[in-house]
């Protein structure tokens, strides 16, 4: 056991040094220093433990695998130094594969499994991992959890890629991948989301602007714990493959359309609609319906982030909107609200902000949410990049007061 501990720790250090990928580029020794607690198992105060480690270290030195330095006058070694010209023998003695061989094997497994994927973020993960394996012979953390775990992750990513934009429940997705309705959520959900959040640009950008739960991140990727419901109110008709739904009698309370019905929606009949208003916050949406909605207005609860199914519904709506219809978005006056507007404007290019100007920041500053310096620095960076030019005056006021304005403040 002591022999394996010593060799294993030495090879770990070797693999984290330049000696692995750039032989001869460094003069530094690969060693374990007892005084630096780099071999914590070597308890020199306990004679039995000390003697076992001393014996194991001497055997390794006799085999030419390591060199020892001892504390003068004491039966205690201070350093165990790996003999770099004997590294291959050290791997053989430990029964451990050389990083290059392991990396080449993992590289082949990943390329074989994911060579045909079409999902951009999965392809980006594959390429990044394979580049690391080729150039550095280093296994990413997810690949160090064992061959079985890696195979399951690859099966998971392949299964997701085959969805091709189809939305599914968490349990259905798990069954498709593992023939088990709970395994994905219990064993792989966190790793799956960690990969997606890093390599899916839109999700990464969204998470940088607002805090999302795991359920919301999954919904963004089209995997739902339960179907979403999209709230809207207005005197319009929704045409589906099974018939027409006239929402007029439900004015102004509105209706809820489940995400599972989006695929059946064919068009919106918007005769008489002259304005469409998107509202981020649910309480504000409900209050607006009761106190402000006009009969020629379609009001839609935005609800924060935009999942693929919600985006599809809005895209179907967009093609039915004439140039005479005014489009507005009302959200929190903060970086998250600004970016929600910009994402929605990609679908509705004529979209305008509503109640999100510098004037509202000044008016409600005393009720605002104080923001830490890091948030304000990020807002200033985004502002200087030109990404939120439509909110220039609001952003400047936020930086001046150090506060953002939540929609609920307007209700008071």
C-alpha positions in Angstrom: 0.0 0.0 0.0 2.7 2.5 1.0 4.6 1.8 -2.2 1.5 2.6 -4.3 0.8 5.8 -2.4 4.3 7.1 -3.0 4.3 6.3 -6.7 0.8 7.5 -7.3 1.5 10.9 -5.7 4.7 11.3 -7.6 3.1 10.5 -11.0 0.2 12.9 -10.2 2.8 15.6 -9.8 4.6 14.5 -12.9 1.4 14.7 -14.9 0.8 18.3 -13.7 4.3 19.4 -14.7 5.9 20.4 -18.0 7.9 17.2 -18.0 4.8 15.3 -19.4 4.2 17.3 -22.6 7.5 19.2 -22.9 10.3 16.9 -22.0 13.5 18.7 -21.2 11.7 22.1 -21.0 12.1 22.2 -17.2 14.9 21.6 -14.7 12.6 21.3 -11.8 12.5 18.0 -9.9 9.4 16.0 -9.5 9.3 15.2 -5.8 7.3 14.9 -2.6 8.4 17.2 0.2 7.5 15.8 3.7 7.7 19.3 5.3 5.2 20.6 2.8 2.7 17.9 3.6 2.9 16.5 0.1 2.9 13.0 1.5 0.4 13.4 4.4 0.2 9.6 4.9 3.8 9.6 6.1 3.3 10.0 9.8 6.9 10.1 11.1 5.7 10.4 14.7 4.2 7.0 14.6 7.0 4.4 14.4 5.0 1.6 12.7 3.7 3.9 9.9 7.1 5.6 9.5 8.9 2.3 9.2 6.5 0.9 6.6 6.9 4.0 4.5 10.7 4.0 5.0 10.9 0.4 3.8 8.7 1.0 0.8 10.7 4.1 -0.2 14.0 2.2 0.1 12.7 -0.6 -2.1 11.7 2.0 -4.8 15.1 3.6 -4.5 16.8 0.2 -4.9 14.8 -0.4 -8.1 16.0 2.9 -9.4 12.6 4.5 -9.6 13.1 7.2 -6.9 15.9 8.9 -5.0 15.6 9.7 -1.3 16.9 12.6 0.8 17.0 12.0 4.6 16.9 14.3 7.6 20.4 14.2 9.1 20.6 12.0 12.2 17.0 10.8 11.9 15.3 7.8 10.4 13.0 10.1 8.4 13.3 11.0 4.8 12.6 14.6 3.8 12.1 14.2 0.0 11.2 11.5 -2.4 12.4 12.4 -5.9 11.1 10.7 -9.1 13.8 9.5 -11.5 12.6 11.1 -14.7 14.4 8.6 -17.0 12.5 5.8 -15.3 9.0 7.2 -15.6 7.7 4.4 -17.9 8.9 1.8 -15.4 7.2 3.7 -12.6 3.9 3.6 -14.5 4.4 -0.1 -15.1 5.2 -0.8 -11.5 2.0 1.0 -10.4 -0.1 -0.7 -13.1 -1.2 2.7 -14.3 -1.5 3.7 -18.0 0.7 6.5 -19.3 -1.3 9.7 -19.9 -0.6 9.7 -23.6 -2.1 6.2 -24.0 -5.1 7.1 -21.8 -5.7 10.4 -23.7 -5.5 8.7 -27.1 -8.0 6.1 -25.9 -10.5 8.6 -24.5 -10.0 10.8 -27.6 -11.0 7.9 -29.8 -14.1 7.1 -27.7 -15.3 10.7 -27.7 -14.7 11.2 -31.5 -16.5 7.9 -32.3 -19.5 8.8 -30.1 -19.9 12.4 -31.1 -18.5 12.7 -34.6 -21.9 13.4 -36.2 -23.6 15.6 -33.6 -25.3 18.8 -34.9 -26.0 20.6 -31.6 -23.4 23.5 -31.6 -22.7 23.4 -27.9 -22.1 19.6 -27.8 -19.8 19.9 -30.8 -17.9 22.8 -29.0 -17.5 20.6 -25.9 -16.3 17.7 -28.0 -13.7 19.8 -29.9 -12.4 21.5 -26.7 -12.0 18.2 -24.8 -10.3 16.5 -27.8 -8.0 19.4 -28.3 -6.9 19.2 -24.6 -6.4 15.4 -24.9 -4.3 15.8 -28.1 -2.1 18.7 -27.0 -1.8 18.2 -23.2 -2.7 14.5 -22.7 -4.9 15.7 -19.8 -8.2 14.2 -19.0 -11.0 16.8 -18.2 -12.6 16.2 -14.8 -15.7 14.5 -16.3 -13.4 12.0 -18.0 -11.7 11.0 -14.8 -14.9 9.6 -13.3 -14.3 6.2 -15.0 -15.0 4.7 -18.3 -18.6 3.8 -17.4 -19.4 7.4 -16.4 -17.9 8.8 -19.6 -19.9 6.3 -21.7 -23.1 7.4 -20.0 -22.4 11.1 -20.5 -21.7 10.4 -24.2 -24.9 8.5 -24.5 -26.7 11.4 -22.8 -25.2 14.0 -25.2 -26.0 11.8 -28.2 -29.6 11.3 -27.1 -30.0 15.1 -26.6 -28.6 15.8 -30.0 -31.2 13.4 -31.6 -34.0 15.5 -30.1 -33.3 18.1 -32.8 -35.2 20.8 -31.0 -38.0 18.6 -29.7 -39.0 19.3 -26.2 -39.4 16.5 -23.6 -40.0 16.1 -19.9 -37.1 15.2 -17.7 -38.5 11.7 -17.0 -39.1 11.0 -20.7 -35.5 12.2 -21.5 -34.1 9.9 -18.9 -36.1 6.9 -20.2 -34.8 7.6 -23.7 -31.2 7.7 -22.5 -31.1 5.0 -19.8 -34.5 3.2 -19.9 -34.8 4.6 -16.3 -37.1 7.6 -15.5 -35.0 8.9 -12.7 -31.4 8.2 -13.5 -30.6 11.4 -15.5 -31.9 13.6 -12.6 -30.1 11.6 -9.9 -26.7 11.0 -11.5 -26.1 13.2 -14.5 -28.1 16.4 -14.4 -25.5 18.6 -12.8 -22.7 17.5 -15.1 -25.0 17.8 -18.2 -25.9 21.4 -17.2 -22.3 22.2 -16.4 -21.3 21.4 -19.9 -24.2 23.1 -21.5 -23.8 26.3 -19.4 -20.2 26.6 -20.4 -20.5 25.8 -24.1 -24.0 27.0 -25.0 -23.3 30.7 -25.7 -26.9 31.8 -25.1 -27.4 29.9 -21.9 -24.0 31.1 -20.6 -24.9 34.7 -21.4 -28.2 34.3 -19.7 -26.7 32.8 -16.6 -24.2 35.6 -16.4 -27.0 38.1 -16.3 -29.5 36.4 -13.9 -29.6 33.5 -11.5 -31.4 30.6 -12.9 -32.4 27.4 -11.2 -31.5 24.0 -12.6 -35.1 23.6 -13.6 -35.0 26.9 -15.6 -31.7 25.9 -17.3 -33.2 22.6 -18.3 -36.3 24.3 -19.6 -34.1 26.6 -21.7 -32.6 23.5 -23.3 -36.0 22.1 -23.9 -36.2 19.6 -21.0 -39.1 20.2 -18.7 -40.1 19.0 -15.3 -43.6 20.0 -16.3 -45.0 21.8 -19.4 -44.7 25.6 -19.4 -47.8 27.8 -19.6 -47.7 31.0 -21.7 -50.1 33.6 -20.4 -51.7 36.1 -22.8 -54.8 38.4 -23.0 -56.3 40.1 -26.0 -59.1 40.0 -28.5 -57.5 37.6 -31.0 -57.9 34.2 -32.4 -55.4 31.3 -32.2 -55.6 29.0 -35.2 -54.4 25.4 -34.5 -54.4 22.2 -36.6 -57.5 21.1 -34.7 -59.5 24.3 -34.9 -59.7 27.9 -33.8 -59.5 29.3 -30.2 -61.2 32.7 -29.8 -59.7 34.5 -26.9 -62.1 37.5 -27.1 -64.6 36.2 -24.5 -61.7 35.8 -22.0 -60.8 39.5 -22.2 -59.2 40.9 -20.0 -58.4 37.9 -17.8 -56.7 36.0 -20.7 -55.7 32.4 -21.2 -52.8 30.0 -20.6 -51.4 28.1 -23.6 -49.4 25.0 -22.6 -46.0 24.4 -24.3 -47.2 21.0 -25.5 -49.7 22.8 -27.7 -47.2 25.2 -29.4 -46.5 22.7 -32.2 -50.2 22.7 -33.2 -50.4 26.5 -33.5 -50.6 27.6 -37.1 -51.3 31.3 -36.9 -52.7 34.2 -34.9 -55.6 36.3 -36.3 -54.9 39.8 -34.9 -57.8 41.8 -36.5 -58.3 44.9 -34.3 -55.0 44.5 -32.4 -53.0 47.7 -32.6 -50.5 47.1 -29.8 -48.7 44.2 -28.3 -47.1 44.5 -24.9 -44.7 42.0 -23.3 -44.4 42.2 -19.5 -41.6 40.4 -17.6 -43.1 40.2 -14.1 -46.2 38.1 -13.5 -47.7 40.4 -10.8 -47.3 43.4 -13.0 -48.8 41.4 -15.9 -51.9 40.6 -13.8 -52.3 44.2 -12.5 -51.9 45.6 -16.0 -54.7 43.4 -17.3 -57.0 44.7 -14.6 -56.2 48.4 -14.7 -54.5 49.3 -18.0 -55.1 46.9 -20.9 -56.9 48.4 -23.9 -59.3 46.4 -25.9 -57.1 46.7 -29.0 -54.1 45.5 -27.1 -52.6 42.0 -26.8 -50.7 41.6 -23.6 -48.2 38.7 -23.1 -46.5 37.6 -19.9 -42.8 37.3 -20.8 -41.7 35.5 -17.7 -37.9 36.1 -17.9 -35.8 33.7 -19.9 -36.9 32.4 -23.3 -37.1 28.6 -23.7 -37.0 27.0 -27.2 -40.8 26.3 -27.1 -41.6 29.9 -26.0 -39.3 31.2 -28.8 -41.2 29.1 -31.3 -44.5 30.4 -30.2 -43.3 34.0 -30.4 -41.8 33.4 -33.9 -45.2 32.1 -35.0 -46.8 35.3 -33.6 -44.2 37.6 -35.2 -45.1 36.5 -38.8 -48.7 37.5 -38.1 -48.0 41.0 -36.8 -48.5 43.8 -39.3 -46.4 47.0 -39.6 -49.3 49.0 -38.1 -49.0 47.2 -34.7 -46.9 48.9 -32.0 -44.6 46.5 -30.0 -43.5 47.2 -26.4 -41.5 45.4 -23.7 -41.7 46.3 -20.0 -39.2 44.6 -17.7 -37.0 45.3 -14.7 -34.7 48.3 -15.2 -31.5 46.3 -14.9 -29.0 44.4 -17.0 -31.2 41.3 -17.1 -34.2 43.4 -18.3 -32.1 45.1 -21.0 -30.8 41.8 -22.3 -34.3 40.3 -22.3 -35.4 43.2 -24.5 -32.5 42.6 -26.9 -33.2 38.9 -27.2 -36.9 39.6 -27.8 -36.1 42.3 -30.4 -34.4 39.6 -32.5 -37.9 38.2 -33.1 -39.7 41.6 -33.1 -37.3 44.1 -34.7 -39.6 47.0 -34.1 -39.9 46.4 -30.4 -39.6 49.4 -28.1 -38.9 49.6 -24.3 -41.7 50.8 -22.0 -41.1 52.5 -18.7 -37.5 51.6 -18.7 -35.8 55.0 -19.2 -33.5 57.0 -17.0 -36.5 59.1 -15.9 -38.0 56.0 -14.2 -34.7 55.3 -12.5 -34.6 58.8 -11.0 -38.3 58.6 -10.1 -38.0 55.3 -8.2 -34.3 55.4 -7.1 -35.3 55.6 -3.4 -37.1 52.2 -3.8 -34.3 50.7 -5.9 -32.2 47.6 -5.3 -28.6 48.4 -4.3 -26.1 46.6 -6.5 -22.5 45.6 -5.5 -19.5 47.1 -7.4 -19.0 43.9 -9.4 -22.5 44.2 -10.9 -22.0 47.9 -11.7 -18.7 47.2 -13.3 -20.3 44.5 -15.5 -23.1 46.9 -16.5 -20.6 49.6 -17.4 -18.6 47.1 -19.5 -21.8 46.0 -21.4 -22.8 49.6 -21.8 -19.4 50.6 -23.3 -19.6 47.6 -25.7 -22.7 49.1 -27.3 -24.9 46.1 -26.7 -27.5 48.1 -24.8 -27.5 51.5 -26.6 -31.3 51.8 -26.3 -30.9 51.9 -22.6 -28.0 54.3 -22.4 -29.7 56.9 -20.3 -31.1 54.2 -17.9 -27.8 52.5 -17.5 -26.0 55.8 -16.8 -28.6 56.6 -14.0 -28.2 53.1 -12.5 -24.4 53.7 -12.4 -25.0 57.1 -10.8 -27.4 55.8 -8.1 -25.9 52.3 -7.7 -29.4 50.9 -7.9 -31.6 49.0 -10.3 -35.4 49.2 -10.4 -37.6 46.2 -10.2 -41.0 46.2 -11.9 -43.0 45.6 -8.7 -41.9 49.1 -7.5 -44.3 50.6 -10.1 -47.2 49.0 -8.3 -46.6 51.1 -5.2 
